[in-house]
Amino acid sequence: MSDDSPSISAVDLFCGVGGLTHGLVRSGINVMAGVDLDPHCRYPFEANNSAPFIERDVKDLKGADLKPYFADGKYSLLAGCAPCQPFSTYSQKGRSKKRGMDWRLVLNFGSIVADLQPDLVTMENVVQLADHEVFSEFLESLNGYSVSWAKVECTKIGVPQSRKRLVLLASKLGGHGLDLSPQFVQSPRTVRDEIGKLPPIAAGGQHPRDSLHIASSLSEINMKRIQASKPGGTWRDWDPNLIAACHRKETGSTYPSVYGRMEWDAPAPTITTQCFGYGNGRFGHPTQDRAISLREAAMLQTFPRNYKFLKPGEQVTFSRLGRMIGNAVPVRLGEVIGQCLTDHVRAYEAGDPAELVSSGPAQLGRLF
């Protein structure tokens, strides 16, 4: 955090375990509270961030509920990632219903923006949102703001995984500097860069000094499969007797990335809520015969090595922790967003406010 960081107070809606919050704090922004409906997120959010966790459904919030949290800052920031699932996970029939339920949270976010009128807004979400009419509705809540948005490939900003996300930045201070591209890195970070120094563990094993460095167990057939897997390869490299029956069918032949190993010197695939399972994607460790551990998944999401997810003595639940880690905003992405916003405010403070302030409709532009 820089000593000359502008005084920005933020509230993080849909905060989860605090990935976005942690990144914003690293950039010099004062996150005053996080809001989420999941009670299991309270401990990791509060244990790693100097801000209270508010267990509340965002759809029940009003701007007045959040105003007290902005009292100490010169500028206010409302941030969030409304939970939305990619279209491809649902059948066409069920997709519309589920999508309507999910997208409504985006409109709830927009309603709070319109009510609260913070100086700055940022939203991170699935890229499919940009092609949905609800995105246009959300933009209407940003009347009076300068707006930029982009579909960001996270490898470009130093996240060691292929993860595409929609990032929106909005400001009442004008549009100067609302651009993530100055934060692009020359060389993507790799799996080796992020987790290469962690101590080895076996499938089903747990490191004695880090309860999160734990790997799911493997069946006898899956142990044979991972032993036959090459980093970056597919199940098509295996002997025929190891190939699952569903993949022998024509309908299963288009899913080569399941039961795969990561590569040391390349970014990881997208870390999902099921990343602890070897058969759920290319989640095999590059050299050890196991799926990646929960700690490795968290680090590939750019959480610090010592980020606390469990209370002392609390037992690991793979499904719950996998969901919280996979759904998190990568910390590095949050940091880049925060750096962009702090640079923007510095530019505003250094310039002529009369020239920078936008009082008209939101101006929309893709950054790249």
SEVEXTI-429501 format. One record per residue (C-alpha): residue number from 1; residue in one letter; chain; z, x, y. Coordinates in steps of 0.1 Angstrom, whole numbers, plus 2048, in hexadecimal, padded with zeros to 3 digits. Each point is the difference from the previous one (the first is absolute). Layout:
N
@seq->NUM; type->A; mol->A; c3->Z; c1->X; c2->Y
...
END
This chain:
368
@seq->1; type->M; mol->A; c3->800; c1->800; c2->800
@seq->2; type->S; mol->A; c3->7F6; c1->80E; c2->822
@seq->3; type->D; mol->A; c3->819; c1->802; c2->81C
@seq->4; type->D; mol->A; c3->7E6; c1->7F0; c2->818
@seq->5; type->S; mol->A; c3->7FA; c1->7E2; c2->7EA
@seq->6; type->P; mol->A; c3->7FC; c1->7E0; c2->815
@seq->7; type->S; mol->A; c3->81C; c1->7E7; c2->7FC
@seq->8; type->I; mol->A; c3->7F1; c1->7E7; c2->7E7
@seq->9; type->S; mol->A; c3->816; c1->7E7; c2->7ED
@seq->10; type->A; mol->A; c3->7F1; c1->7F1; c2->7E1
@seq->11; type->V; mol->A; c3->806; c1->7E5; c2->7E7
@seq->12; type->D; mol->A; c3->7EF; c1->803; c2->7DE
@seq->13; type->L; mol->A; c3->7F7; c1->7DE; c2->7F0
@seq->14; type->F; mol->A; c3->7FB; c1->7FF; c2->7DA
@seq->15; type->C; mol->A; c3->811; c1->822; c2->800
@seq->16; type->G; mol->A; c3->805; c1->804; c2->7DA
@seq->17; type->V; mol->A; c3->811; c1->821; c2->7F8
@seq->18; type->G; mol->A; c3->7F7; c1->80F; c2->821
@seq->19; type->G; mol->A; c3->7E0; c1->813; c2->7FD
@seq->20; type->L; mol->A; c3->7F2; c1->7F5; c2->821
@seq->21; type->T; mol->A; c3->822; c1->803; c2->811
@seq->22; type->H; mol->A; c3->805; c1->823; c2->7F3
@seq->23; type->G; mol->A; c3->7DE; c1->80B; c2->80D
@seq->24; type->L; mol->A; c3->806; c1->7F0; c2->822
@seq->25; type->V; mol->A; c3->821; c1->811; c2->803
@seq->26; type->R; mol->A; c3->7F1; c1->821; c2->7F8
@seq->27; type->S; mol->A; c3->7E7; c1->7FB; c2->81D
@seq->28; type->G; mol->A; c3->81C; c1->7FB; c2->819
@seq->29; type->I; mol->A; c3->802; c1->7DA; c2->800
@seq->30; type->N; mol->A; c3->823; c1->7EF; c2->7FF
@seq->31; type->V; mol->A; c3->7FE; c1->7E6; c2->7E4
@seq->32; type->M; mol->A; c3->81D; c1->7E8; c2->808
@seq->33; type->A; mol->A; c3->7FD; c1->7E9; c2->7E2
@seq->34; type->G; mol->A; c3->7EC; c1->7F8; c2->7E1
@seq->35; type->V; mol->A; c3->7FA; c1->7DC; c2->7F3
@seq->36; type->D; mol->A; c3->7F8; c1->7F7; c2->7DC
@seq->37; type->L; mol->A; c3->807; c1->7E4; c2->7E8
@seq->38; type->D; mol->A; c3->807; c1->817; c2->7E2
@seq->39; type->P; mol->A; c3->825; c1->808; c2->7FD
@seq->40; type->H; mol->A; c3->7F9; c1->81E; c2->7EA
@seq->41; type->C; mol->A; c3->7F0; c1->812; c2->81E
@seq->42; type->R; mol->A; c3->820; c1->800; c2->814
@seq->43; type->Y; mol->A; c3->80F; c1->820; c2->7F0
@seq->44; type->P; mol->A; c3->7E2; c1->816; c2->802
@seq->45; type->F; mol->A; c3->7F7; c1->7F4; c2->823
@seq->46; type->E; mol->A; c3->823; c1->806; c2->80E
@seq->47; type->A; mol->A; c3->809; c1->81F; c2->7EC
@seq->48; type->N; mol->A; c3->7E1; c1->813; c2->80E
@seq->49; type->N; mol->A; c3->7FC; c1->7F1; c2->823
@seq->50; type->S; mol->A; c3->819; c1->7FB; c2->81C
@seq->51; type->A; mol->A; c3->7F9; c1->7DC; c2->804
@seq->52; type->P; mol->A; c3->80D; c1->7DF; c2->7F2
@seq->53; type->F; mol->A; c3->7EE; c1->7EC; c2->7E5
@seq->54; type->I; mol->A; c3->7FD; c1->7DB; c2->809
@seq->55; type->E; mol->A; c3->7FB; c1->7EB; c2->7E0
@seq->56; type->R; mol->A; c3->7EC; c1->7E4; c2->80D
@seq->57; type->D; mol->A; c3->7DF; c1->7EE; c2->7FB
@seq->58; type->V; mol->A; c3->7E8; c1->80A; c2->81C
@seq->59; type->K; mol->A; c3->7F1; c1->7DD; c2->801
@seq->60; type->D; mol->A; c3->822; c1->7F3; c2->80C
@seq->61; type->L; mol->A; c3->802; c1->81A; c2->81D
@seq->62; type->K; mol->A; c3->7FA; c1->7F9; c2->825
@seq->63; type->G; mol->A; c3->7FA; c1->819; c2->81B
@seq->64; type->A; mol->A; c3->823; c1->7F9; c2->80F
@seq->65; type->D; mol->A; c3->80F; c1->80C; c2->7DF
@seq->66; type->L; mol->A; c3->7F2; c1->823; c2->805
@seq->67; type->K; mol->A; c3->803; c1->804; c2->826
@seq->68; type->P; mol->A; c3->823; c1->810; c2->7FE
@seq->69; type->Y; mol->A; c3->7F3; c1->81D; c2->7EB
@seq->70; type->F; mol->A; c3->7E9; c1->80B; c2->81C
@seq->71; type->A; mol->A; c3->81A; c1->801; c2->81B
@seq->72; type->D; mol->A; c3->805; c1->826; c2->800
@seq->73; type->G; mol->A; c3->7DB; c1->80A; c2->801
@seq->74; type->K; mol->A; c3->7E9; c1->803; c2->81D
@seq->75; type->Y; mol->A; c3->7E3; c1->7F4; c2->7EA
@seq->76; type->S; mol->A; c3->801; c1->7E8; c2->7E3
@seq->77; type->L; mol->A; c3->7ED; c1->803; c2->7DF
@seq->78; type->L; mol->A; c3->7FC; c1->7E5; c2->7E6
@seq->79; type->A; mol->A; c3->7F4; c1->80F; c2->7DF
@seq->80; type->G; mol->A; c3->7FA; c1->7F3; c2->7DD
@seq->81; type->C; mol->A; c3->7EC; c1->7FC; c2->7E1
@seq->82; type->A; mol->A; c3->7FE; c1->7DB; c2->7F5
@seq->83; type->P; mol->A; c3->7FE; c1->800; c2->7D9
@seq->84; type->C; mol->A; c3->7DD; c1->7F8; c2->7F5
@seq->85; type->Q; mol->A; c3->7F1; c1->806; c2->7DE
@seq->86; type->P; mol->A; c3->7DC; c1->80B; c2->7FB
@seq->87; type->F; mol->A; c3->7E8; c1->7E4; c2->7F6
@seq->88; type->S; mol->A; c3->7F6; c1->810; c2->7E0
@seq->89; type->T; mol->A; c3->822; c1->7FA; c2->7EF
@seq->90; type->Y; mol->A; c3->7FB; c1->7DB; c2->7FF
@seq->91; type->S; mol->A; c3->7E7; c1->7E8; c2->7F0
@seq->92; type->Q; mol->A; c3->7E9; c1->7EE; c2->818
@seq->93; type->K; mol->A; c3->813; c1->7DF; c2->7FA
@seq->94; type->G; mol->A; c3->823; c1->80F; c2->806
@seq->95; type->R; mol->A; c3->7F4; c1->818; c2->81A
@seq->96; type->S; mol->A; c3->7FC; c1->7E7; c2->81C
@seq->97; type->K; mol->A; c3->823; c1->7F2; c2->7FB
@seq->98; type->K; mol->A; c3->810; c1->822; c2->7FE
@seq->99; type->R; mol->A; c3->7EC; c1->80E; c2->81C
@seq->100; type->G; mol->A; c3->80A; c1->7E3; c2->816
@seq->101; type->M; mol->A; c3->825; c1->806; c2->7F9
@seq->102; type->D; mol->A; c3->7FD; c1->825; c2->807
@seq->103; type->W; mol->A; c3->7EA; c1->7FE; c2->81E
@seq->104; type->R; mol->A; c3->818; c1->7E8; c2->810
@seq->105; type->L; mol->A; c3->819; c1->81C; c2->805
@seq->106; type->V; mol->A; c3->7E6; c1->812; c2->816
@seq->107; type->L; mol->A; c3->7FF; c1->7E1; c2->816
@seq->108; type->N; mol->A; c3->826; c1->7FF; c2->801
@seq->109; type->F; mol->A; c3->7FF; c1->824; c2->80D
@seq->110; type->G; mol->A; c3->7E6; c1->7F5; c2->81A
@seq->111; type->S; mol->A; c3->816; c1->7E4; c2->80B
@seq->112; type->I; mol->A; c3->81E; c1->817; c2->806
@seq->113; type->V; mol->A; c3->7E9; c1->818; c2->814
@seq->114; type->A; mol->A; c3->7F4; c1->7E3; c2->816
@seq->115; type->D; mol->A; c3->824; c1->7F4; c2->805
@seq->116; type->L; mol->A; c3->811; c1->822; c2->805
@seq->117; type->Q; mol->A; c3->7E4; c1->812; c2->813
@seq->118; type->P; mol->A; c3->80A; c1->824; c2->7F7
@seq->119; type->D; mol->A; c3->7EF; c1->81C; c2->813
@seq->120; type->L; mol->A; c3->7F1; c1->80F; c2->7DF
@seq->121; type->V; mol->A; c3->7F6; c1->7F1; c2->7DF
@seq->122; type->T; mol->A; c3->7F6; c1->810; c2->7DF
@seq->123; type->M; mol->A; c3->7F6; c1->7F0; c2->7E0
@seq->124; type->E; mol->A; c3->7F7; c1->811; c2->7DF
@seq->125; type->N; mol->A; c3->7F0; c1->7EB; c2->7E4
@seq->126; type->V; mol->A; c3->7E6; c1->7FE; c2->7E4
@seq->127; type->V; mol->A; c3->7DD; c1->807; c2->80C
@seq->128; type->Q; mol->A; c3->7F4; c1->7DE; c2->7F3
@seq->129; type->L; mol->A; c3->813; c1->7F0; c2->81D
@seq->130; type->A; mol->A; c3->7E5; c1->80B; c2->818
@seq->131; type->D; mol->A; c3->7E6; c1->7EA; c2->7EF
@seq->132; type->H; mol->A; c3->817; c1->7E1; c2->800
@seq->133; type->E; mol->A; c3->800; c1->7E5; c2->81B
@seq->134; type->V; mol->A; c3->826; c1->804; c2->803
@seq->135; type->F; mol->A; c3->7FA; c1->823; c2->810
@seq->136; type->S; mol->A; c3->7ED; c1->7EF; c2->81C
@seq->137; type->E; mol->A; c3->81C; c1->7E8; c2->804
@seq->138; type->F; mol->A; c3->819; c1->81D; c2->802
@seq->139; type->L; mol->A; c3->7EB; c1->811; c2->81B
@seq->140; type->E; mol->A; c3->803; c1->7E0; c2->815
@seq->141; type->S; mol->A; c3->826; c1->806; c2->801
@seq->142; type->L; mol->A; c3->7F8; c1->821; c2->811
@seq->143; type->N; mol->A; c3->7F0; c1->7F2; c2->81F
@seq->144; type->G; mol->A; c3->809; c1->817; c2->81D
@seq->145; type->Y; mol->A; c3->802; c1->81F; c2->7E9
@seq->146; type->S; mol->A; c3->7E8; c1->81D; c2->7FC
@seq->147; type->V; mol->A; c3->7F9; c1->801; c2->7DA
@seq->148; type->S; mol->A; c3->7F1; c1->819; c2->7E8
@seq->149; type->W; mol->A; c3->7FE; c1->7FD; c2->7DB
@seq->150; type->A; mol->A; c3->7F2; c1->815; c2->7E3
@seq->151; type->K; mol->A; c3->7FC; c1->801; c2->7DB
@seq->152; type->V; mol->A; c3->812; c1->821; c2->7F9
@seq->153; type->E; mol->A; c3->7FC; c1->816; c2->7E2
@seq->154; type->C; mol->A; c3->822; c1->80F; c2->7FE
@seq->155; type->T; mol->A; c3->7F4; c1->821; c2->7F2
@seq->156; type->K; mol->A; c3->7F3; c1->807; c2->823
@seq->157; type->I; mol->A; c3->822; c1->7FF; c2->80F
@seq->158; type->G; mol->A; c3->813; c1->815; c2->7E7
@seq->159; type->V; mol->A; c3->80A; c1->7E7; c2->7E6
@seq->160; type->P; mol->A; c3->7FA; c1->80F; c2->7DD
@seq->161; type->Q; mol->A; c3->7F1; c1->7E1; c2->7F1
@seq->162; type->S; mol->A; c3->7E0; c1->7EC; c2->804
@seq->163; type->R; mol->A; c3->80D; c1->7E1; c2->812
@seq->164; type->K; mol->A; c3->7EC; c1->7EB; c2->818
@seq->165; type->R; mol->A; c3->814; c1->7EB; c2->819
@seq->166; type->L; mol->A; c3->7F8; c1->7EC; c2->81F
@seq->167; type->V; mol->A; c3->813; c1->80D; c2->81E
@seq->168; type->L; mol->A; c3->802; c1->7ED; c2->821
@seq->169; type->L; mol->A; c3->80E; c1->80D; c2->821
@seq->170; type->A; mol->A; c3->805; c1->7EB; c2->81F
@seq->171; type->S; mol->A; c3->80E; c1->807; c2->822
@seq->172; type->K; mol->A; c3->807; c1->7EF; c2->821
@seq->173; type->L; mol->A; c3->7FE; c1->822; c2->810
@seq->174; type->G; mol->A; c3->7DA; c1->803; c2->7FC
@seq->175; type->G; mol->A; c3->7EA; c1->80F; c2->7E5
@seq->176; type->H; mol->A; c3->801; c1->825; c2->808
@seq->177; type->G; mol->A; c3->809; c1->814; c2->7E1
@seq->178; type->L; mol->A; c3->801; c1->7E4; c2->7E7
@seq->179; type->D; mol->A; c3->7EE; c1->815; c2->7E6
@seq->180; type->L; mol->A; c3->80C; c1->80E; c2->7E0
@seq->181; type->S; mol->A; c3->7E4; c1->81A; c2->7FC
@seq->182; type->P; mol->A; c3->812; c1->81C; c2->813
@seq->183; type->Q; mol->A; c3->819; c1->800; c2->7E3
@seq->184; type->F; mol->A; c3->7E5; c1->806; c2->7E5
@seq->185; type->V; mol->A; c3->806; c1->81F; c2->7EA
@seq->186; type->Q; mol->A; c3->7E6; c1->81A; c2->7F6
@seq->187; type->S; mol->A; c3->80A; c1->802; c2->7DC
@seq->188; type->P; mol->A; c3->80F; c1->7E3; c2->7EC
@seq->189; type->R; mol->A; c3->821; c1->806; c2->7F0
@seq->190; type->T; mol->A; c3->800; c1->800; c2->7DA
@seq->191; type->V; mol->A; c3->816; c1->7F6; c2->7E3
@seq->192; type->R; mol->A; c3->80A; c1->824; c2->7FC
@seq->193; type->D; mol->A; c3->80A; c1->803; c2->824
@seq->194; type->E; mol->A; c3->817; c1->7E2; c2->7FD
@seq->195; type->I; mol->A; c3->810; c1->801; c2->7DE
@seq->196; type->G; mol->A; c3->7F6; c1->822; c2->7F1
@seq->197; type->K; mol->A; c3->823; c1->80F; c2->804
@seq->198; type->L; mol->A; c3->814; c1->7E4; c2->7EF
@seq->199; type->P; mol->A; c3->811; c1->809; c2->7E0
@seq->200; type->P; mol->A; c3->7F0; c1->7F5; c2->7E0
@seq->201; type->I; mol->A; c3->80D; c1->7E2; c2->7EC
@seq->202; type->A; mol->A; c3->7F4; c1->7EF; c2->7E0
@seq->203; type->A; mol->A; c3->7F4; c1->7DD; c2->7FB
@seq->204; type->G; mol->A; c3->81E; c1->7E9; c2->801
@seq->205; type->G; mol->A; c3->814; c1->81D; c2->810
@seq->206; type->Q; mol->A; c3->814; c1->801; c2->820
@seq->207; type->H; mol->A; c3->80B; c1->81F; c2->814
@seq->208; type->P; mol->A; c3->826; c1->804; c2->800
@seq->209; type->R; mol->A; c3->802; c1->806; c2->826
@seq->210; type->D; mol->A; c3->7E6; c1->7E6; c2->80B
@seq->211; type->S; mol->A; c3->802; c1->7DE; c2->7F1
@seq->212; type->L; mol->A; c3->7DF; c1->7F6; c2->80F
@seq->213; type->H; mol->A; c3->7EE; c1->81D; c2->7EF
@seq->214; type->I; mol->A; c3->7FC; c1->7EB; c2->7E1
@seq->215; type->A; mol->A; c3->7E2; c1->7F8; c2->7EB
@seq->216; type->S; mol->A; c3->7F9; c1->7E2; c2->7EA
@seq->217; type->S; mol->A; c3->7FE; c1->805; c2->7DB
@seq->218; type->L; mol->A; c3->7E0; c1->801; c2->7EC
@seq->219; type->S; mol->A; c3->7F7; c1->7EF; c2->7DF
@seq->220; type->E; mol->A; c3->7F3; c1->816; c2->7E4
@seq->221; type->I; mol->A; c3->7DC; c1->7F6; c2->807
@seq->222; type->N; mol->A; c3->803; c1->805; c2->825
@seq->223; type->M; mol->A; c3->80F; c1->823; c2->7FA
@seq->224; type->K; mol->A; c3->7E1; c1->808; c2->7EC
@seq->225; type->R; mol->A; c3->7EA; c1->7F2; c2->81C
@seq->226; type->I; mol->A; c3->810; c1->814; c2->81C
@seq->227; type->Q; mol->A; c3->7FE; c1->820; c2->7EB
@seq->228; type->A; mol->A; c3->7DB; c1->7F9; c2->7FC
@seq->229; type->S; mol->A; c3->7FB; c1->7F9; c2->825
@seq->230; type->K; mol->A; c3->7F1; c1->819; c2->819
@seq->231; type->P; mol->A; c3->80A; c1->802; c2->825
@seq->232; type->G; mol->A; c3->7E7; c1->7EA; c2->812
@seq->233; type->G; mol->A; c3->7F1; c1->7F4; c2->7DF
@seq->234; type->T; mol->A; c3->7FF; c1->7DE; c2->7F0
@seq->235; type->W; mol->A; c3->808; c1->7F0; c2->7DE
@seq->236; type->R; mol->A; c3->7DB; c1->805; c2->7F9
@seq->237; type->D; mol->A; c3->809; c1->824; c2->7F8
@seq->238; type->W; mol->A; c3->817; c1->7F6; c2->7E3
@seq->239; type->D; mol->A; c3->7F8; c1->7FD; c2->7DB
@seq->240; type->P; mol->A; c3->7F4; c1->7DD; c2->7F8
@seq->241; type->N; mol->A; c3->81F; c1->7F7; c2->7EC
@seq->242; type->L; mol->A; c3->816; c1->804; c2->820
@seq->243; type->I; mol->A; c3->7EB; c1->7E8; c2->816
@seq->244; type->A; mol->A; c3->811; c1->7DF; c2->805
@seq->245; type->A; mol->A; c3->7ED; c1->7E2; c2->7F1
@seq->246; type->C; mol->A; c3->7FC; c1->7EF; c2->822
@seq->247; type->H; mol->A; c3->7EE; c1->81F; c2->80E
@seq->248; type->R; mol->A; c3->7E7; c1->800; c2->7E3
@seq->249; type->K; mol->A; c3->7F4; c1->7DE; c2->80C
@seq->250; type->E; mol->A; c3->7E5; c1->7FE; c2->81A
@seq->251; type->T; mol->A; c3->818; c1->7EF; c2->818
@seq->252; type->G; mol->A; c3->819; c1->81D; c2->7FE
@seq->253; type->S; mol->A; c3->7E8; c1->81D; c2->803
@seq->254; type->T; mol->A; c3->801; c1->7FE; c2->826
@seq->255; type->Y; mol->A; c3->824; c1->80A; c2->803
@seq->256; type->P; mol->A; c3->7FF; c1->826; c2->7F9
@seq->257; type->S; mol->A; c3->81D; c1->809; c2->817
@seq->258; type->V; mol->A; c3->81B; c1->7F1; c2->7EB
@seq->259; type->Y; mol->A; c3->812; c1->818; c2->7E9
@seq->260; type->G; mol->A; c3->7F6; c1->81E; c2->815
@seq->261; type->R; mol->A; c3->810; c1->81F; c2->80D
@seq->262; type->M; mol->A; c3->802; c1->80B; c2->824
@seq->263; type->E; mol->A; c3->7F1; c1->821; c2->80B
@seq->264; type->W; mol->A; c3->816; c1->81B; c2->810
@seq->265; type->D; mol->A; c3->7E7; c1->80A; c2->81B
@seq->266; type->A; mol->A; c3->7F5; c1->7DD; c2->80B
@seq->267; type->P; mol->A; c3->811; c1->7E3; c2->811
@seq->268; type->A; mol->A; c3->811; c1->7E7; c2->7E9
@seq->269; type->P; mol->A; c3->7F1; c1->7DD; c2->7FA
@seq->270; type->T; mol->A; c3->810; c1->7E3; c2->814
@seq->271; type->I; mol->A; c3->824; c1->7FE; c2->7F7
@seq->272; type->T; mol->A; c3->805; c1->7DC; c2->7F4
@seq->273; type->T; mol->A; c3->81F; c1->7EB; c2->7F6
@seq->274; type->Q; mol->A; c3->7F8; c1->809; c2->7DC
@seq->275; type->C; mol->A; c3->7FC; c1->825; c2->805
@seq->276; type->F; mol->A; c3->81B; c1->809; c2->7E8
@seq->277; type->G; mol->A; c3->7EB; c1->7F4; c2->7E2
@seq->278; type->Y; mol->A; c3->7E7; c1->818; c2->7F0
@seq->279; type->G; mol->A; c3->7E9; c1->7E3; c2->7F6
@seq->280; type->N; mol->A; c3->7FF; c1->7F0; c2->823
@seq->281; type->G; mol->A; c3->7E9; c1->819; c2->811
@seq->282; type->R; mol->A; c3->7FB; c1->825; c2->804
@seq->283; type->F; mol->A; c3->825; c1->806; c2->800
@seq->284; type->G; mol->A; c3->804; c1->81A; c2->7E5
@seq->285; type->H; mol->A; c3->80F; c1->821; c2->80C
@seq->286; type->P; mol->A; c3->7E6; c1->81C; c2->804
@seq->287; type->T; mol->A; c3->810; c1->816; c2->7E5
@seq->288; type->Q; mol->A; c3->81F; c1->7F0; c2->7F2
@seq->289; type->D; mol->A; c3->7FC; c1->7E5; c2->7E4
@seq->290; type->R; mol->A; c3->80E; c1->7E3; c2->814
@seq->291; type->A; mol->A; c3->7F9; c1->7E8; c2->81D
@seq->292; type->I; mol->A; c3->80C; c1->80C; c2->822
@seq->293; type->S; mol->A; c3->824; c1->7FA; c2->808
@seq->294; type->L; mol->A; c3->80D; c1->7E8; c2->81A
@seq->295; type->R; mol->A; c3->80A; c1->81E; c2->816
@seq->296; type->E; mol->A; c3->7DC; c1->80E; c2->7FD
@seq->297; type->A; mol->A; c3->7F2; c1->7DE; c2->809
@seq->298; type->A; mol->A; c3->817; c1->7FF; c2->81F
@seq->299; type->M; mol->A; c3->7F6; c1->823; c2->80A
@seq->300; type->L; mol->A; c3->7DB; c1->7F7; c2->7FD
@seq->301; type->Q; mol->A; c3->808; c1->7E4; c2->818
@seq->302; type->T; mol->A; c3->80D; c1->81C; c2->816
@seq->303; type->F; mol->A; c3->825; c1->7F7; c2->7FE
@seq->304; type->P; mol->A; c3->816; c1->81F; c2->804
@seq->305; type->R; mol->A; c3->80C; c1->810; c2->7DF
@seq->306; type->N; mol->A; c3->823; c1->7F4; c2->808
@seq->307; type->Y; mol->A; c3->7F9; c1->7DD; c2->80A
@seq->308; type->K; mol->A; c3->81B; c1->7E9; c2->7F1
@seq->309; type->F; mol->A; c3->7F4; c1->7E2; c2->7ED
@seq->310; type->L; mol->A; c3->81E; c1->7F9; c2->7EA
@seq->311; type->K; mol->A; c3->825; c1->7FC; c2->807
@seq->312; type->P; mol->A; c3->816; c1->81B; c2->7EF
@seq->313; type->G; mol->A; c3->803; c1->7F6; c2->7DB
@seq->314; type->E; mol->A; c3->7E6; c1->7E4; c2->802
@seq->315; type->Q; mol->A; c3->7E9; c1->7FD; c2->7E2
@seq->316; type->V; mol->A; c3->7DA; c1->805; c2->803
@seq->317; type->T; mol->A; c3->7EB; c1->7E0; c2->7FD
@seq->318; type->F; mol->A; c3->7DC; c1->80C; c2->7FD
@seq->319; type->S; mol->A; c3->7F0; c1->7DF; c2->80B
@seq->320; type->R; mol->A; c3->815; c1->7FB; c2->81F
@seq->321; type->L; mol->A; c3->7FE; c1->824; c2->80C
@seq->322; type->G; mol->A; c3->7DB; c1->802; c2->7F8
@seq->323; type->R; mol->A; c3->7FA; c1->7E1; c2->814
@seq->324; type->M; mol->A; c3->814; c1->80D; c2->81E
@seq->325; type->I; mol->A; c3->7F0; c1->822; c2->7FF
@seq->326; type->G; mol->A; c3->7DC; c1->7F4; c2->7FA
@seq->327; type->N; mol->A; c3->803; c1->7E5; c2->81C
@seq->328; type->A; mol->A; c3->80D; c1->819; c2->819
@seq->329; type->V; mol->A; c3->7ED; c1->80C; c2->81E
@seq->330; type->P; mol->A; c3->7FB; c1->826; c2->7FB
@seq->331; type->V; mol->A; c3->819; c1->812; c2->816
@seq->332; type->R; mol->A; c3->7E5; c1->817; c2->80D
@seq->333; type->L; mol->A; c3->7EA; c1->7E3; c2->80A
@seq->334; type->G; mol->A; c3->81E; c1->7F2; c2->814
@seq->335; type->E; mol->A; c3->805; c1->822; c2->810
@seq->336; type->V; mol->A; c3->7DB; c1->801; c2->80B
@seq->337; type->I; mol->A; c3->802; c1->7DD; c2->80E
@seq->338; type->G; mol->A; c3->820; c1->809; c2->813
@seq->339; type->Q; mol->A; c3->7F1; c1->820; c2->80D
@seq->340; type->C; mol->A; c3->7E1; c1->7ED; c2->80D
@seq->341; type->L; mol->A; c3->816; c1->7E7; c2->812
@seq->342; type->T; mol->A; c3->817; c1->81A; c2->80F
@seq->343; type->D; mol->A; c3->7E2; c1->814; c2->80C
@seq->344; type->H; mol->A; c3->7F1; c1->7E0; c2->80E
@seq->345; type->V; mol->A; c3->820; c1->7F8; c2->814
@seq->346; type->R; mol->A; c3->801; c1->824; c2->80D
@seq->347; type->A; mol->A; c3->7DC; c1->7FC; c2->80C
@seq->348; type->Y; mol->A; c3->80A; c1->7DF; c2->811
@seq->349; type->E; mol->A; c3->81E; c1->810; c2->811
@seq->350; type->A; mol->A; c3->7EA; c1->81D; c2->80C
@seq->351; type->G; mol->A; c3->7E4; c1->7EA; c2->80E
@seq->352; type->D; mol->A; c3->7FB; c1->7E4; c2->819
@seq->353; type->P; mol->A; c3->810; c1->7E1; c2->7F2
@seq->354; type->A; mol->A; c3->7E9; c1->7EA; c2->815
@seq->355; type->E; mol->A; c3->7E2; c1->810; c2->7EE
@seq->356; type->L; mol->A; c3->80E; c1->7FF; c2->7DD
@seq->357; type->V; mol->A; c3->80F; c1->7DE; c2->7FC
@seq->358; type->S; mol->A; c3->7EA; c1->7E6; c2->7F0
@seq->359; type->S; mol->A; c3->806; c1->7DC; c2->80A
@seq->360; type->G; mol->A; c3->7E2; c1->7F1; c2->7EF
@seq->361; type->P; mol->A; c3->7F8; c1->7F5; c2->7DC
@seq->362; type->A; mol->A; c3->807; c1->819; c2->7E4
@seq->363; type->Q; mol->A; c3->7E5; c1->81A; c2->7FE
@seq->364; type->L; mol->A; c3->7F6; c1->807; c2->7DC
@seq->365; type->G; mol->A; c3->7F1; c1->820; c2->7F2
@seq->366; type->R; mol->A; c3->7FE; c1->812; c2->7DF
@seq->367; type->L; mol->A; c3->80C; c1->823; c2->803
@seq->368; type->F; mol->A; c3->7EA; c1->80D; c2->7E4
END
